């Protein structure tokens, strides 16, 4: 059921646009008594000339906002967080690989009532699909943290934005190496790559490499203790061969920086070492929870209802200017989330938005915290019709076809389950 409501109150301080909402969490077997009923979406004057709203399952609403002056067209998924479970989705067991957002949503088990997915982090084209920041899926680190922000989900409905970090140690007979990277190999850092990385290490990283074979009785990754996934194991040192560029199975690769060269050089073939790794974040610690899901983005758009300074300095002028956009935000109580995709690069119809305009839109919707996601041709918002199971992309991506992306954030319905 769709309704379009033109904005005829642009001269007032606040424009009230009548839309449809859910009076309760609506599942695929909802009765007539719990049918959607009209409520009001309140937006500041001039934000949009019209809003068309479509009720979805589990209390979610899909709003199509049109601003004819700018011009831009935005697709906003309004999500009551009490009725969803969020999951980071990579579409494969390692960091390598690209899949469309709609295909990622379609791949999720129907029994769990997958409702929607939005493209998430920026990614590399070579190796294809490797993400620029952390991807943590069901407590497993597929790609490790970098210095940019992530959206994370924790226990008991906790969520937030944070800059995650890796800490750890490798202890051997010669001493202790401090580990600062986990599935985030770089020549300047000392860290561990496991089988979840799945991409060949570049030439600079290969220059300083030690192969480690996990003892068969050792525990694997587990999301227990601390504020995020942890990894603890014993391993045997083996001399790295020229072909050891990918960690597979029970193999780990230790890469070390120039500063740690002397200590790493004392590791000998056959030595047994202990490895401890953990992912944590300051904001996660404040909420006394642990990270189970995380996807990256940049920059933060809103912090405590204020547009952050990075929207004026992140990237180059082209990145900050008018582009198709994807973003997400939530309100202060974390009771409502908004997933926003804005079409662009269509002169006369929808040009897209700048980072600042995107931040302003999230704030107008009611978000107090928000983050930009990968945009351009990657921007896609997919929903799954619960009656038929059909997955559709709600927006019109700027590429000729929907672009394959590195990862997505998905929402499962929980209120409509029977």
C-alpha positions as CSV (number, residue, x, y, z in Angstrom):
1,X,0.0,0.0,0.0
2,X,1.6,3.3,-1.1
3,X,0.6,6.9,-0.6
4,X,2.3,10.1,-1.9
5,X,2.1,13.2,0.2
6,X,3.2,16.5,-1.4
7,X,4.8,19.0,0.9
8,X,2.6,22.2,0.8
9,X,3.9,23.7,4.0
10,X,7.3,24.9,2.9
11,X,6.8,28.4,4.4
12,X,6.4,27.0,7.9
13,X,9.1,26.1,10.3
14,X,8.2,22.4,10.3
15,X,6.5,20.5,7.4
16,X,4.3,17.5,8.5
17,X,4.1,14.8,5.9
18,X,1.4,12.2,6.5
19,X,2.9,8.7,5.9
20,X,2.0,5.2,6.8
21,X,3.6,3.4,9.7
22,X,3.2,0.2,11.7
23,X,1.3,0.3,14.9
24,X,3.1,-2.8,16.0
25,X,5.7,-5.3,14.6
26,X,4.0,-6.8,11.6
27,X,5.0,-10.2,10.4
28,X,4.1,-12.2,7.3
29,X,1.1,-13.7,9.1
30,X,-0.2,-10.4,10.6
31,X,-3.9,-10.2,11.2
32,X,-6.3,-7.4,10.0
33,X,-6.3,-6.1,13.6
34,X,-2.6,-5.2,13.4
35,X,-2.8,-3.6,9.9
36,X,-0.8,-0.4,9.2
37,X,-2.4,2.8,10.1
38,X,-1.4,6.4,9.2
39,X,0.9,8.4,11.4
40,X,2.9,11.5,10.7
41,X,6.6,11.8,9.6
42,X,7.7,15.3,10.7
43,X,10.5,16.9,8.6
44,X,11.8,20.4,8.6
45,X,10.4,22.6,5.8
46,X,12.0,22.3,2.5
47,X,13.7,18.9,3.1
48,X,11.4,17.1,0.6
49,X,8.7,18.1,-1.8
50,X,7.0,14.7,-1.5
51,X,7.2,11.5,0.5
52,X,5.8,8.1,-0.6
53,X,5.7,5.5,2.1
54,X,5.4,1.7,2.0
55,X,4.9,-0.4,5.1
56,X,7.1,-3.5,5.2
57,X,7.3,-6.4,7.7
58,X,8.3,-6.1,11.3
59,X,7.4,-2.4,11.6
60,X,9.8,-1.3,8.9
61,X,8.8,1.5,6.5
62,X,10.3,2.4,3.1
63,X,10.0,6.1,2.4
64,X,10.8,7.7,-1.0
65,X,11.7,11.3,-0.6
66,X,11.9,13.7,-3.6
67,X,13.4,17.1,-3.6
68,X,12.8,18.7,-7.0
69,X,14.8,21.8,-6.4
70,X,18.2,20.3,-5.6
71,X,17.3,17.8,-7.2
72,X,17.7,14.5,-5.4
73,X,15.7,11.3,-4.7
74,X,16.3,9.4,-1.5
75,X,15.1,6.0,-0.3
76,X,14.9,5.7,3.5
77,X,14.3,2.5,5.3
78,X,13.0,3.3,8.8
79,X,13.7,0.4,11.1
80,X,12.4,-0.2,14.7
81,X,15.5,-1.8,16.3
82,X,13.4,-3.9,18.7
83,X,12.1,-5.8,15.7
84,X,15.3,-6.7,13.9
85,X,18.6,-8.5,14.2
86,X,21.5,-7.0,12.3
87,X,24.2,-8.9,10.6
88,X,27.3,-8.0,8.6
89,X,27.3,-10.1,5.4
90,X,30.4,-10.7,3.2
91,X,29.0,-13.4,0.9
92,X,32.0,-15.7,1.3
93,X,34.4,-17.1,3.8
94,X,37.3,-14.8,3.1
95,X,38.0,-11.1,2.5
96,X,38.2,-11.6,-1.3
97,X,35.1,-11.4,-3.5
98,X,32.4,-9.1,-4.6
99,X,28.6,-9.7,-4.7
100,X,25.6,-7.4,-5.3
101,X,23.7,-6.2,-2.3
102,X,20.5,-7.9,-3.6
103,X,22.3,-11.2,-4.1
104,X,23.7,-11.0,-0.6
105,X,20.2,-10.5,0.8
106,X,18.8,-13.3,-1.4
107,X,21.5,-15.7,-0.1
108,X,20.4,-15.4,3.5
109,X,18.3,-18.3,5.0
110,X,14.6,-17.6,4.5
111,X,13.8,-19.3,7.8
112,X,15.4,-16.3,9.6
113,X,13.1,-13.8,7.8
114,X,15.8,-11.6,6.1
115,X,14.1,-8.2,5.4
116,X,16.6,-5.8,3.9
117,X,20.3,-5.1,3.1
118,X,22.3,-2.0,2.4
119,X,25.8,-1.9,0.8
120,X,28.4,-1.1,3.4
121,X,32.1,-0.5,3.3
122,X,34.5,0.8,0.6
123,X,36.5,-1.9,-1.0
124,X,39.4,-2.6,-3.3
125,X,39.1,-3.7,-6.9
126,X,42.4,-5.6,-6.6
127,X,42.3,-7.9,-4.7
128,X,38.6,-7.8,-5.6
129,X,36.3,-7.0,-2.7
130,X,38.9,-6.6,0.1
131,X,37.4,-4.1,2.5
132,X,39.1,-1.0,3.7
133,X,38.1,-1.5,7.3
134,X,36.9,-4.2,9.7
135,X,34.3,-6.8,8.7
136,X,33.2,-8.8,11.7
137,X,30.5,-11.4,11.0
138,X,28.9,-13.4,13.8
139,X,31.9,-12.8,16.0
140,X,34.5,-13.8,13.4
141,X,37.1,-11.3,12.1
142,X,37.2,-11.6,8.3
143,X,39.0,-8.3,7.8
144,X,40.6,-6.5,10.7
145,X,40.2,-2.9,11.9
146,X,41.9,0.1,10.4
147,X,41.9,3.7,11.6
148,X,38.5,4.7,10.2
149,X,35.1,4.3,11.9
150,X,32.9,1.3,11.9
151,X,29.3,0.6,12.8
152,X,29.2,-2.2,15.3
153,X,26.5,-4.4,16.8
154,X,26.9,-6.1,20.2
155,X,25.0,-8.1,22.8
156,X,21.5,-7.2,24.0
157,X,20.8,-4.8,21.2
158,X,23.8,-2.6,21.7
159,X,25.1,-0.7,18.7
160,X,27.3,2.3,17.9
161,X,30.1,3.9,15.9
162,X,33.6,3.4,17.0
163,X,37.2,3.1,15.8
164,X,38.2,-0.5,16.7
165,X,41.7,-1.6,17.4
166,X,43.7,-4.9,17.5
167,X,45.9,-5.7,20.4
168,X,47.8,-8.9,21.1
169,X,51.0,-10.7,21.7
170,X,53.2,-13.5,20.3
171,X,55.2,-15.1,23.1
172,X,58.2,-17.3,22.3
173,X,61.4,-18.3,23.9
174,X,63.2,-15.2,22.6
175,X,60.6,-12.7,24.0
176,X,57.3,-11.2,23.3
177,X,56.2,-9.4,20.1
178,X,53.3,-6.9,20.3
179,X,50.7,-7.5,17.7
180,X,48.8,-4.6,16.3
181,X,47.0,-6.1,13.3
182,X,44.7,-9.0,12.6
183,X,43.8,-9.7,9.0
184,X,45.0,-6.2,8.1
185,X,48.5,-6.9,6.6
186,X,50.8,-3.9,6.0
187,X,54.5,-3.5,5.9
188,X,54.6,-0.9,8.7
189,X,52.8,-3.2,11.2
190,X,53.3,-6.4,13.1
191,X,50.4,-8.7,13.0
192,X,48.7,-12.0,12.2
193,X,47.0,-13.1,9.0
194,X,44.7,-16.2,9.2
195,X,42.7,-18.2,6.7
196,X,39.9,-15.6,6.7
197,X,42.0,-13.1,4.9
198,X,42.3,-15.2,1.7
199,X,44.3,-12.7,-0.4
200,X,47.9,-12.9,-1.4
201,X,50.2,-10.7,0.6
202,X,51.9,-7.9,-1.3
203,X,55.6,-7.8,-2.0
204,X,56.6,-5.5,0.9
205,X,54.8,-7.6,3.5
206,X,56.3,-10.8,2.1
207,X,59.8,-9.5,2.9
208,X,59.3,-10.0,6.6
209,X,57.2,-13.1,7.1
210,X,57.1,-16.1,9.4
211,X,54.9,-19.1,8.8
212,X,53.1,-20.6,11.8
213,X,51.1,-23.9,12.0
214,X,48.4,-24.0,14.6
215,X,48.5,-27.0,16.9
216,X,45.5,-29.2,16.3
217,X,44.2,-29.1,19.8
218,X,44.3,-25.3,19.9
219,X,41.1,-23.2,20.1
220,X,40.0,-21.1,17.2
221,X,38.3,-17.7,16.9
222,X,35.7,-17.1,19.5
223,X,33.6,-14.0,20.5
224,X,33.9,-14.4,24.2
225,X,35.6,-12.2,26.8
226,X,36.8,-8.7,26.3
227,X,34.9,-6.3,24.0
228,X,35.2,-8.2,20.8
229,X,36.4,-11.3,19.0
230,X,39.4,-13.0,20.5
231,X,41.9,-15.6,19.3
232,X,44.2,-17.7,21.4
233,X,46.3,-20.5,20.2
234,X,49.7,-22.2,20.3
235,X,51.5,-22.7,17.0
236,X,54.8,-24.1,15.6
237,X,57.2,-21.9,13.7
238,X,58.0,-23.0,10.2
239,X,60.3,-21.4,7.7
240,X,58.2,-19.4,5.2
241,X,58.6,-20.5,1.6
242,X,58.3,-18.3,-1.5
243,X,54.8,-19.7,-2.2
244,X,53.6,-19.0,1.3
245,X,51.6,-15.8,0.4
246,X,48.1,-16.9,1.6
247,X,47.2,-18.4,5.0
248,X,45.1,-21.5,4.5
249,X,43.6,-24.0,6.9
250,X,45.6,-24.1,10.2
251,X,48.3,-21.9,8.8
252,X,49.0,-18.4,10.2
253,X,51.3,-15.8,8.8
254,X,53.2,-13.5,11.0
255,X,54.2,-10.2,9.3
256,X,56.5,-7.9,11.2
257,X,57.7,-4.3,10.9
258,X,61.3,-3.1,10.6
259,X,61.2,-2.2,14.3
260,X,60.4,-5.8,15.2
261,X,62.9,-7.4,12.8
262,X,65.5,-8.3,15.5
263,X,63.1,-10.1,17.8
264,X,61.3,-11.9,14.9
265,X,64.6,-13.1,13.5
266,X,65.1,-15.1,16.7
267,X,62.2,-17.3,15.9
268,X,63.5,-20.7,14.8
269,X,61.9,-23.5,12.9
270,X,60.2,-25.9,15.3
271,X,59.7,-23.3,18.1
272,X,56.3,-23.3,19.8
273,X,54.8,-19.9,20.4
274,X,51.6,-18.6,22.0
275,X,49.4,-16.1,20.1
276,X,46.7,-13.9,21.7
277,X,44.6,-11.5,19.7
278,X,41.6,-9.3,20.6
279,X,39.5,-6.6,19.0
280,X,38.2,-3.8,21.1
281,X,36.9,-0.3,21.0
282,X,36.4,2.6,23.5
283,X,32.8,3.1,22.7
284,X,32.1,-0.7,23.0
285,X,33.8,-0.7,26.4
286,X,31.6,2.1,27.6
287,X,28.5,0.1,26.7
288,X,29.9,-3.0,28.5
289,X,29.2,-5.3,25.6
290,X,31.2,-7.1,22.9
291,X,31.3,-6.7,19.2
292,X,29.6,-9.4,17.2
293,X,29.0,-7.6,13.9
294,X,30.9,-4.7,12.3
295,X,31.1,-2.9,8.9
296,X,33.2,0.1,8.0
297,X,32.5,3.4,6.4
298,X,33.7,7.0,6.4
299,X,33.3,9.7,7.6
300,X,31.1,10.0,10.6
301,X,28.3,12.4,9.7
302,X,26.6,13.1,13.0
303,X,27.8,12.9,16.6
304,X,25.4,13.9,19.3
305,X,23.1,15.6,16.7
306,X,25.9,17.8,15.4
307,X,27.4,17.6,11.8
308,X,31.0,16.6,12.3
309,X,33.9,18.6,10.8
310,X,35.1,15.7,8.7
311,X,32.3,16.2,6.2
312,X,34.2,19.3,5.0
313,X,37.6,17.6,4.9
314,X,37.2,13.9,4.2
315,X,38.7,12.9,0.8
316,X,38.9,15.2,-2.2
317,X,36.3,17.8,-3.3
318,X,34.7,15.3,-5.7
319,X,34.1,12.8,-2.8
320,X,32.6,15.5,-0.7
321,X,30.4,16.9,-3.5
322,X,27.3,15.6,-5.2
323,X,27.3,11.8,-5.5
324,X,25.0,8.8,-5.0
325,X,25.1,8.1,-1.3
326,X,24.5,5.3,1.2
327,X,24.5,6.1,4.9
328,X,23.0,4.9,8.2
329,X,22.1,6.5,11.5
330,X,20.1,6.0,14.7
331,X,18.4,8.1,17.3
332,X,19.6,8.8,20.8
333,X,17.6,6.0,22.3
334,X,18.8,3.6,19.6
335,X,15.2,2.6,19.1
336,X,15.0,3.6,15.5
337,X,17.5,3.3,12.7
338,X,17.5,4.9,9.2
339,X,19.2,3.3,6.2
340,X,19.4,6.0,3.5
341,X,20.3,5.5,-0.2
342,X,20.3,8.6,-2.5
343,X,20.4,8.2,-6.3
344,X,22.6,10.5,-8.3
345,X,24.4,11.4,-11.5
346,X,21.2,11.9,-13.4
347,X,21.0,15.6,-14.4
348,X,17.6,17.1,-14.1
349,X,16.3,14.1,-12.1
350,X,18.6,13.4,-9.1
351,X,22.1,14.7,-8.8
352,X,22.9,13.1,-5.5
353,X,24.0,14.9,-2.3
354,X,27.1,16.2,-0.7
355,X,28.4,14.7,2.6
356,X,26.9,17.7,4.4
357,X,23.6,17.4,2.7
358,X,23.5,13.7,3.6
359,X,24.3,14.6,7.2
360,X,21.5,17.2,7.2
361,X,19.0,14.6,5.8
362,X,19.9,12.1,8.5
363,X,19.4,14.7,11.2
364,X,16.1,15.8,9.7
365,X,14.9,12.2,9.9
366,X,15.7,12.1,13.6
367,X,19.2,10.6,13.7
368,X,21.6,11.8,16.3
369,X,24.5,9.6,15.2
370,X,25.2,8.7,11.5
371,X,28.0,7.5,9.2
372,X,28.6,7.6,5.5
373,X,29.0,4.3,3.6
374,X,30.4,3.5,0.2
375,X,28.5,5.4,-2.5
376,X,28.6,6.1,-6.2
377,X,27.7,3.0,-8.2
378,X,27.9,0.9,-5.1
379,X,24.8,2.5,-3.5
380,X,22.0,0.0,-3.2
381,X,19.1,-0.7,-0.8
382,X,17.5,-4.1,-1.3
383,X,14.3,-5.4,0.4
384,X,12.7,-8.9,0.5
385,X,9.0,-9.2,0.1
386,X,7.9,-11.6,2.8
387,X,4.9,-13.0,1.0
388,X,6.7,-14.0,-2.2
389,X,10.4,-14.0,-1.1
390,X,11.3,-11.8,-4.0
391,X,14.2,-9.5,-3.5
392,X,14.1,-6.1,-5.2
393,X,16.4,-3.1,-5.3
394,X,14.4,-0.1,-4.2
395,X,16.7,2.6,-5.8
396,X,18.2,3.0,-9.2
397,X,22.0,2.5,-9.0
398,X,24.0,4.9,-11.1
399,X,25.9,2.0,-12.9
400,X,24.2,0.4,-15.8
401,X,23.6,-2.6,-13.6
402,X,23.8,-3.1,-9.8
403,X,27.4,-3.1,-8.8
404,X,29.0,-6.1,-7.0
405,X,30.2,-4.8,-3.6
406,X,32.5,-6.0,-0.8
407,X,29.9,-6.4,1.9
408,X,26.5,-5.3,3.2
409,X,24.6,-4.9,6.4
410,X,21.5,-7.0,6.6
411,X,18.4,-7.0,8.8
412,X,16.4,-10.0,9.9
413,X,12.9,-9.6,11.2
414,X,12.2,-10.9,14.8
415,X,8.8,-9.5,15.7
416,X,7.0,-11.3,12.9
417,X,8.3,-14.8,13.6
418,X,5.9,-17.5,14.5
